[in-house]
């Protein structure tokens, strides 16, 4: 989980990472937010891959 939040902060910045996690619904997560998916017990790697694809992050961040 620590690695996940580090990646989120690197991708979106310290303040925006929390906003993305709470506010952005992602289709690949059944239109849940990152936080909802994590709270529902979704695998962290699945959530990160969905974020990575949704926001079209660079391949090096995969």
Secondary structure as GFF3:
##gff-version 3
##sequence-region A 1 62
A	DSSP	alpha_helix	2	12	.	.	.	ID=ss1
A	DSSP	alpha_helix	14	23	.	.	.	ID=ss2
A	DSSP	beta_strand	25	26	.	.	.	ID=ss3
A	DSSP	three_ten_helix	27	29	.	.	.	ID=ss4
A	DSSP	beta_strand	32	33	.	.	.	ID=ss5
A	DSSP	alpha_helix	34	39	.	.	.	ID=ss6
A	DSSP	alpha_helix	44	54	.	.	.	ID=ss7
A	DSSP	three_ten_helix	59	61	.	.	.	ID=ss8
###
